[in-house]
Amino acid sequence: MGGLKAPREPAEQRMVDGCRRVISRDGRDLTAFFEKGAQRVLDLALEKGCRFAVLKENSPSCGCGCIYDGTFTGRKIPGMGIAAGLLTNHGITVVGETGLEKLPDGAVPGREQE
């Protein structure tokens, strides 16, 4: 949604000069693309009245609670992706794809509660 082609080079968040950036494995700064995509996701979520979002865990955009550390070694650290953080800051509850049980009854159509 931010303008990058798919598939794209892997990218991870890291701190650069005290600022959070999204950097591709080949060193390109993709932050603006990720921020644009996050804003588009937020705009759509607000337009549709979303209260919950199920996002891809560990990604630099959607990671919710855990992201890759920026070294491209597979190491994970606590953190939020760009879109996950933006949604959270606007009152939308975010969970990863393995965290559906954290959502309240009725939040996921077709999911039976135990």
SEFI-721257 format. One record per atom (N, C-alpha, C, CB): residue number from 1; residue in one letter; x, y, z. Coordinates in pm, whole numbers, plus 50000, padded with zeros to 5 digits. Atoms other than C-alpha are relative to their C-alpha. Last residue first. Glycine has a CB too. Example, Ala and Ser with C-alpha at 12.3 -4.5 7.8 and 13.67 -1.06 7.14 Angstrom:
! SEFI-721257
ATOM,num,residu,x,y,z
ATOM,2,S,49918,49881,49994
ATOM,2,S,51367,49894,50714
ATOM,2,S,49923,50109,50073
ATOM,2,S,50041,50046,49858
ATOM,1,A,50089,49881,50000
ATOM,1,A,51230,49550,50780
ATOM,1,A,50090,50120,50000
ATOM,1,A,49901,50003,50125
***
This chain:
! SEFI-721257
ATOM,num,residu,x,y,z
ATOM,114,E,50007,50122,49918
ATOM,114,E,48539,47788,52374
ATOM,114,E,49929,50030,50130
ATOM,114,E,50140,49944,50028
ATOM,113,Q,49933,49985,49870
ATOM,113,Q,48462,48071,52135
ATOM,113,Q,49984,49871,50078
ATOM,113,Q,49942,50121,50079
ATOM,112,E,50075,50044,49884
ATOM,112,E,48375,47984,51776
ATOM,112,E,50082,50020,50126
ATOM,112,E,49959,49853,49987
ATOM,111,R,49915,50066,49900
ATOM,111,R,48536,48187,51502
ATOM,111,R,49914,49968,50121
ATOM,111,R,50121,50091,50041
ATOM,110,G,49981,50142,50026
ATOM,110,G,48301,48251,51211
ATOM,110,G,50088,49929,50100
ATOM,110,G,50056,49982,49866
ATOM,109,P,50116,50074,50050
ATOM,109,P,48337,48628,51221
ATOM,109,P,50034,49855,49972
ATOM,109,P,49947,50066,49873
ATOM,108,V,49959,50072,50121
ATOM,108,V,48637,48742,51428
ATOM,108,V,49880,49918,49952
ATOM,108,V,50124,49908,50028
ATOM,107,A,49909,49914,50077
ATOM,107,A,48553,49013,51684
ATOM,107,A,50043,49935,49869
ATOM,107,A,50122,50033,50082
ATOM,106,G,50065,49931,50110
ATOM,106,G,48245,48827,51809
ATOM,106,G,50090,50086,49914
ATOM,106,G,49893,50083,50054
ATOM,105,D,50102,50078,50071
ATOM,105,D,48394,48732,52144
ATOM,105,D,49936,50086,49892
ATOM,105,D,49893,49948,50099
ATOM,104,P,50125,50031,49930
ATOM,104,P,48687,48956,52235
ATOM,104,P,49906,49917,49914
ATOM,104,P,49931,50129,50043
ATOM,103,L,50110,49912,50040
ATOM,103,L,49029,48932,52069
ATOM,103,L,49872,49960,50073
ATOM,103,L,49979,49994,49847
ATOM,102,K,49994,49878,49919
ATOM,102,K,49324,48774,52251
ATOM,102,K,49885,50096,49968
ATOM,102,K,50133,50071,49978
ATOM,101,E,50067,50027,49872
ATOM,101,E,49235,48431,52109
ATOM,101,E,50001,50123,50092
ATOM,101,E,50068,49883,50071
ATOM,100,L,50144,49979,50012
ATOM,100,L,49323,48566,51764
ATOM,100,L,49926,49979,50132
ATOM,100,L,49943,49907,49896
ATOM,99,G,50057,49945,49877
ATOM,99,G,49687,48598,51864
ATOM,99,G,49851,50022,49997
ATOM,99,G,50065,50128,50030
ATOM,98,T,50013,50109,49903
ATOM,98,T,49857,48372,51608
ATOM,98,T,49935,50047,50130
ATOM,98,T,50137,49939,50030
ATOM,97,E,50085,50107,50054
ATOM,97,E,49793,48615,51322
ATOM,97,E,49987,49882,50094
ATOM,97,E,50056,49953,49868
ATOM,96,G,49938,50077,50107
ATOM,96,G,49931,48900,51528
ATOM,96,G,49910,49886,49957
ATOM,96,G,50136,49948,50043
ATOM,95,V,49944,50128,49958
ATOM,95,V,49709,49130,51730
ATOM,95,V,50067,49937,49879
ATOM,95,V,49890,49906,50059
ATOM,94,V,49929,50082,50098
ATOM,94,V,49612,49496,51698
ATOM,94,V,50050,49872,50066
ATOM,94,V,50118,50078,49938
ATOM,93,T,49930,50111,49938
ATOM,93,T,49346,49688,51892
ATOM,93,T,50065,49916,49892
ATOM,93,T,49904,49914,50086
ATOM,92,I,50035,50127,50063
ATOM,92,I,49254,50014,51718
ATOM,92,I,50086,49891,50062
ATOM,92,I,50021,50006,49844
ATOM,91,G,50100,50076,49926
ATOM,91,G,49266,50317,51946
ATOM,91,G,49955,49870,49938
ATOM,91,G,49884,50082,50020
ATOM,90,H,50133,49949,50033
ATOM,90,H,49442,50562,51713
ATOM,90,H,49889,49912,50059
ATOM,90,H,49983,50009,49849
ATOM,89,N,50008,49861,49955
ATOM,89,N,49786,50507,51865
ATOM,89,N,49864,50064,49972
ATOM,89,N,50109,50083,49935
ATOM,88,T,50011,50001,49855
ATOM,88,T,49733,50134,51817
ATOM,88,T,49983,50141,50055
ATOM,88,T,50123,49933,50063
ATOM,87,L,50134,50048,49967
ATOM,87,L,49670,50181,51445
ATOM,87,L,49977,50004,50151
ATOM,87,L,49979,49857,49947
ATOM,86,L,50093,49894,50040
ATOM,86,L,49985,50393,51410
ATOM,86,L,49856,49960,50033
ATOM,86,L,50014,50029,49849
ATOM,85,G,49992,49889,49905
ATOM,85,G,50193,50145,51608
ATOM,85,G,49901,50110,49969
ATOM,85,G,50139,50057,50000
ATOM,84,A,50053,50047,49872
ATOM,84,A,50076,49848,51404
ATOM,84,A,50001,50112,50103
ATOM,84,A,50082,49881,50052
ATOM,83,A,50146,49999,50007
ATOM,83,A,50133,50039,51080
ATOM,83,A,49939,49957,50133
ATOM,83,A,49950,49908,49887
ATOM,82,I,50046,49865,50029
ATOM,82,I,50498,50120,51163
ATOM,82,I,49846,50007,49999
ATOM,82,I,50056,50048,49864
ATOM,81,G,49982,49957,50137
ATOM,81,G,50575,49785,51324
ATOM,81,G,49938,50138,49980
ATOM,81,G,49938,49899,49903
ATOM,80,M,50119,49992,50083
ATOM,80,M,50588,49755,51699
ATOM,80,M,50039,50043,49859
ATOM,80,M,49897,50099,50060
ATOM,79,G,50023,49881,50081
ATOM,79,G,50868,49645,51926
ATOM,79,G,49873,49991,49919
ATOM,79,G,50117,50025,49909
ATOM,78,P,50131,49938,49976
ATOM,78,P,51022,49380,52147
ATOM,78,P,49986,50126,49915
ATOM,78,P,49983,50033,50150
ATOM,77,I,49998,49914,49882
ATOM,77,I,51322,49221,51976
ATOM,77,I,49858,50052,50025
ATOM,77,I,50101,50118,49982
ATOM,76,K,50118,49917,49974
ATOM,76,K,51366,48941,51725
ATOM,76,K,50017,50077,50130
ATOM,76,K,49873,49913,50006
ATOM,75,R,50019,49968,49859
ATOM,75,R,51687,48792,51586
ATOM,75,R,49882,50096,50016
ATOM,75,R,50130,50062,50061
ATOM,74,G,50113,50074,49948
ATOM,74,G,51652,48649,51235
ATOM,74,G,49972,50027,50148
ATOM,74,G,50022,49854,49980
ATOM,73,T,49950,50128,49948
ATOM,73,T,52001,48763,51136
ATOM,73,T,49888,49913,50053
ATOM,73,T,50102,50025,50112
ATOM,72,F,50027,50105,50099
ATOM,72,F,51890,49050,50912
ATOM,72,F,50059,49866,50041
ATOM,72,F,50055,50041,49864
ATOM,71,T,49871,50056,50039
ATOM,71,T,52051,49301,51153
ATOM,71,T,49988,49892,49893
ATOM,71,T,50071,49943,50120
ATOM,70,G,49931,49913,50095
ATOM,70,G,51748,49528,51193
ATOM,70,G,50134,49948,49953
ATOM,70,G,50019,50132,50061
ATOM,69,D,49914,49899,49937
ATOM,69,D,51614,49370,51514
ATOM,69,D,50077,50089,49904
ATOM,69,D,50095,49933,50088
ATOM,68,Y,49860,50036,50022
ATOM,68,Y,51318,49178,51369
ATOM,68,Y,50088,50119,50037
ATOM,68,Y,50025,49957,49853
ATOM,67,I,49953,49973,50136
ATOM,67,I,50989,49280,51528
ATOM,67,I,50142,49948,49986
ATOM,67,I,49993,50153,49968
ATOM,66,C,49869,50057,50031
ATOM,66,C,50787,49179,51835
ATOM,66,C,50032,50029,49854
ATOM,66,C,50002,49846,50029
ATOM,65,G,49937,50052,49879
ATOM,65,G,50487,49329,52013
ATOM,65,G,50139,49947,49977
ATOM,65,G,49915,49892,50058
ATOM,64,C,50069,49945,49884
ATOM,64,C,50274,49385,51707
ATOM,64,C,50053,49932,50126
ATOM,64,C,49845,49982,49989
ATOM,63,G,49962,50068,49876
ATOM,63,G,50471,49347,51387
ATOM,63,G,49933,50064,50120
ATOM,63,G,50152,50002,50017
ATOM,62,C,50113,50056,49926
ATOM,62,C,50269,49500,51104
ATOM,62,C,50037,49930,50130
ATOM,62,C,49929,49905,49914
ATOM,61,S,50122,49923,50007
ATOM,61,S,50506,49734,50922
ATOM,61,S,49896,49952,50101
ATOM,61,S,49943,49995,49860
ATOM,60,P,49969,49861,49967
ATOM,60,P,50856,49612,51000
ATOM,60,P,49877,50092,49993
ATOM,60,P,50108,50053,49908
ATOM,59,S,49963,49919,50116
ATOM,59,S,50718,49256,51007
ATOM,59,S,50029,50144,50041
ATOM,59,S,49888,49997,49895
ATOM,58,N,49856,49976,50017
ATOM,58,N,50737,49037,51318
ATOM,58,N,50038,50094,49886
ATOM,58,N,50068,49871,49978
ATOM,57,E,49904,49988,49891
ATOM,57,E,50375,48915,51309
ATOM,57,E,50142,50023,49950
ATOM,57,E,49996,49875,50087
ATOM,56,K,49890,50096,50018
ATOM,56,K,50151,48980,51013
ATOM,56,K,50106,50023,50107
ATOM,56,K,50062,50012,49859
ATOM,55,L,49885,49960,50082
ATOM,55,L,49846,49174,51133
ATOM,55,L,50106,49891,49995
ATOM,55,L,50061,50128,50054
ATOM,54,V,49914,50118,49991
ATOM,54,V,49496,49106,51266
ATOM,54,V,50112,50022,49899
ATOM,54,V,49920,49865,49971
ATOM,53,A,49923,50033,50120
ATOM,53,A,49327,49443,51319
ATOM,53,A,50085,49878,50030
ATOM,53,A,50088,50120,49954
ATOM,52,F,49897,50103,49983
ATOM,52,F,49050,49536,51564
ATOM,52,F,50072,49978,49868
ATOM,52,F,49939,49868,50052
ATOM,51,R,49957,49992,49860
ATOM,51,R,48814,49833,51609
ATOM,51,R,50115,49905,50027
ATOM,51,R,49884,49969,50093
ATOM,50,C,49933,50116,49940
ATOM,50,C,48754,49898,51241
ATOM,50,C,50037,50027,50145
ATOM,50,C,50126,49962,49919
ATOM,49,G,50039,50016,49860
ATOM,49,G,48507,50173,51155
ATOM,49,G,50062,49881,50070
ATOM,49,G,49852,49990,50010
ATOM,48,K,50084,50119,49985
ATOM,48,K,48541,50130,50778
ATOM,48,K,49956,49977,50145
ATOM,48,K,50074,49878,49951
ATOM,47,E,50115,49988,50092
ATOM,47,E,48673,50483,50718
ATOM,47,E,49901,49886,50021
ATOM,47,E,50048,50002,49854
ATOM,46,L,50090,49899,49942
ATOM,46,L,48896,50456,51026
ATOM,46,L,49874,50016,49915
ATOM,46,L,50073,50134,50013
ATOM,45,A,50055,50054,49876
ATOM,45,A,49049,50130,50903
ATOM,45,A,49901,50098,50063
ATOM,45,A,50113,49968,50099
ATOM,44,L,50099,50101,50035
ATOM,44,L,49092,50270,50551
ATOM,44,L,49933,49943,50125
ATOM,44,L,50065,49887,49919
ATOM,43,D,50112,49931,50063
ATOM,43,D,49268,50584,50675
ATOM,43,D,49888,49902,49967
ATOM,43,D,50046,50072,49872
ATOM,42,L,50075,49929,49897
ATOM,42,L,49486,50376,50909
ATOM,42,L,49877,50069,49940
ATOM,42,L,50089,50103,50071
ATOM,41,V,50068,50102,49919
ATOM,41,V,49589,50140,50629
ATOM,41,V,49915,50067,50108
ATOM,41,V,50102,49903,50065
ATOM,40,R,50111,50050,50083
ATOM,40,R,49668,50435,50400
ATOM,40,R,49920,49895,50074
ATOM,40,R,50053,49942,49867
ATOM,39,Q,50103,49896,50001
ATOM,39,Q,49875,50595,50677
ATOM,39,Q,49880,49956,49918
ATOM,39,Q,50056,50131,49944
ATOM,38,A,50064,49999,49868
ATOM,38,A,50067,50272,50730
ATOM,38,A,49888,50103,50004
ATOM,38,A,50104,50029,50110
ATOM,37,G,50087,50117,49990
ATOM,37,G,50137,50243,50358
ATOM,37,G,49925,49996,50131
ATOM,37,G,50079,49874,49982
ATOM,36,K,50112,49975,50091
ATOM,36,K,50273,50598,50343
ATOM,36,K,49901,49884,50007
ATOM,36,K,50050,50019,49855
ATOM,35,E,50085,49900,49936
ATOM,35,E,50488,50534,50651
ATOM,35,E,49878,50031,49914
ATOM,35,E,50079,50128,50027
ATOM,34,F,50069,50066,49890
ATOM,34,F,50624,50212,50499
ATOM,34,F,49907,50098,50073
ATOM,34,F,50101,49941,50099
ATOM,33,F,50097,50094,50056
ATOM,33,F,50708,50384,50171
ATOM,33,F,49917,49935,50111
ATOM,33,F,50071,49892,49916
ATOM,32,A,50111,49921,50057
ATOM,32,A,50871,50678,50352
ATOM,32,A,49893,49909,49940
ATOM,32,A,50053,50096,49893
ATOM,31,T,50090,49947,49897
ATOM,31,T,51081,50441,50565
ATOM,31,T,49880,50072,49941
ATOM,31,T,50076,50093,50091
ATOM,30,L,50136,50016,50051
ATOM,30,L,51230,50251,50271
ATOM,30,L,49896,50060,50093
ATOM,30,L,49970,49853,49979
ATOM,29,D,50093,49952,49898
ATOM,29,D,51592,50355,50330
ATOM,29,D,49859,49999,49940
ATOM,29,D,50039,50143,50050
ATOM,28,R,50087,49888,50039
ATOM,28,R,51801,50142,50094
ATOM,28,R,49905,50037,50114
ATOM,28,R,49919,49963,49872
ATOM,27,G,49965,49870,49944
ATOM,27,G,52079,49935,50252
ATOM,27,G,49913,50118,49961
ATOM,27,G,50135,50030,49964
ATOM,26,D,49894,49938,50081
ATOM,26,D,52072,49615,50042
ATOM,26,D,50030,50144,50042
ATOM,26,D,49961,49996,49853
ATOM,25,R,49877,50076,49984
ATOM,25,R,51883,49430,50317
ATOM,25,R,50115,50062,49921
ATOM,25,R,49979,49855,49957
ATOM,24,S,49998,50128,50073
ATOM,24,S,51624,49703,50310
ATOM,24,S,50133,49931,50023
ATOM,24,S,49974,50023,49849
ATOM,23,I,49888,50013,50093
ATOM,23,I,51609,49970,50582
ATOM,23,I,49994,49863,49933
ATOM,23,I,50136,50020,50074
ATOM,22,V,50016,50133,50059
ATOM,22,V,51303,50086,50774
ATOM,22,V,50101,49991,49887
ATOM,22,V,49851,49975,49948
ATOM,21,R,50003,50008,50146
ATOM,21,R,51401,50381,50993
ATOM,21,R,49971,49856,49960
ATOM,21,R,50135,50049,49939
ATOM,20,R,50038,50132,50048
ATOM,20,R,51348,50473,51358
ATOM,20,R,49986,50004,49849
ATOM,20,R,49868,49951,50067
ATOM,19,C,50133,50010,50059
ATOM,19,C,51537,50793,51433
ATOM,19,C,49974,49856,49955
ATOM,19,C,49984,50097,49881
ATOM,18,G,50104,49977,49900
ATOM,18,G,51830,50846,51671
ATOM,18,G,49858,49993,49949
ATOM,18,G,50021,50132,50060
ATOM,17,D,49988,49863,49948
ATOM,17,D,52086,50883,51392
ATOM,17,D,49885,50036,50094
ATOM,17,D,50004,50100,49884
ATOM,16,V,49898,49931,50078
ATOM,16,V,51962,50558,51239
ATOM,16,V,50001,50145,50046
ATOM,16,V,49973,49988,49844
ATOM,15,M,49979,49860,49964
ATOM,15,M,51766,50319,51463
ATOM,15,M,50116,50055,49918
ATOM,15,M,50028,50016,50154
ATOM,14,R,49882,49975,49918
ATOM,14,R,51662,49998,51295
ATOM,14,R,50007,50148,50032
ATOM,14,R,50131,49952,49928
ATOM,13,Q,49985,49872,49931
ATOM,13,Q,51353,49848,51138
ATOM,13,Q,50133,50006,50071
ATOM,13,Q,49885,50023,50099
ATOM,12,E,50016,50005,49855
ATOM,12,E,51380,49561,50894
ATOM,12,E,50016,50140,50057
ATOM,12,E,50102,49902,50064
ATOM,11,A,49972,49874,49932
ATOM,11,A,51346,49512,50520
ATOM,11,A,49974,49983,50149
ATOM,11,A,49914,50117,49941
ATOM,10,P,50029,49995,49857
ATOM,10,P,51355,49206,50295
ATOM,10,P,50041,50134,50060
ATOM,10,P,50072,49885,50073
ATOM,9,E,49882,50035,49920
ATOM,9,E,51374,49295,49922
ATOM,9,E,49961,50001,50148
ATOM,9,E,50119,50099,49973
ATOM,8,R,49899,49897,49979
ATOM,8,R,51031,49316,49766
ATOM,8,R,50115,49943,50081
ATOM,8,R,49939,50124,50072
ATOM,7,P,49931,50005,49871
ATOM,7,P,50785,49073,49615
ATOM,7,P,50106,50108,50008
ATOM,7,P,50064,49861,50022
ATOM,6,A,49993,50130,49932
ATOM,6,A,50591,49275,49556
ATOM,6,A,50040,49896,49897
ATOM,6,A,49863,49963,50068
ATOM,5,K,50042,50115,50079
ATOM,5,K,50654,49631,49437
ATOM,5,K,50011,49874,50085
ATOM,5,K,50085,49987,49871
ATOM,4,L,49893,50095,50034
ATOM,4,L,50675,49913,49689
ATOM,4,L,49942,49885,49919
ATOM,4,L,50069,49947,50128
ATOM,3,G,49938,49974,50129
ATOM,3,G,50418,50194,49674
ATOM,3,G,50116,49909,49963
ATOM,3,G,50047,50137,49997
ATOM,2,G,49913,49884,49994
ATOM,2,G,50301,50224,50034
ATOM,2,G,50073,50030,49871
ATOM,2,G,50099,49980,50107
ATOM,1,M,50081,49880,50000
ATOM,1,M,50000,50000,50000
ATOM,1,M,50086,50126,50000
ATOM,1,M,49908,50000,50119
***
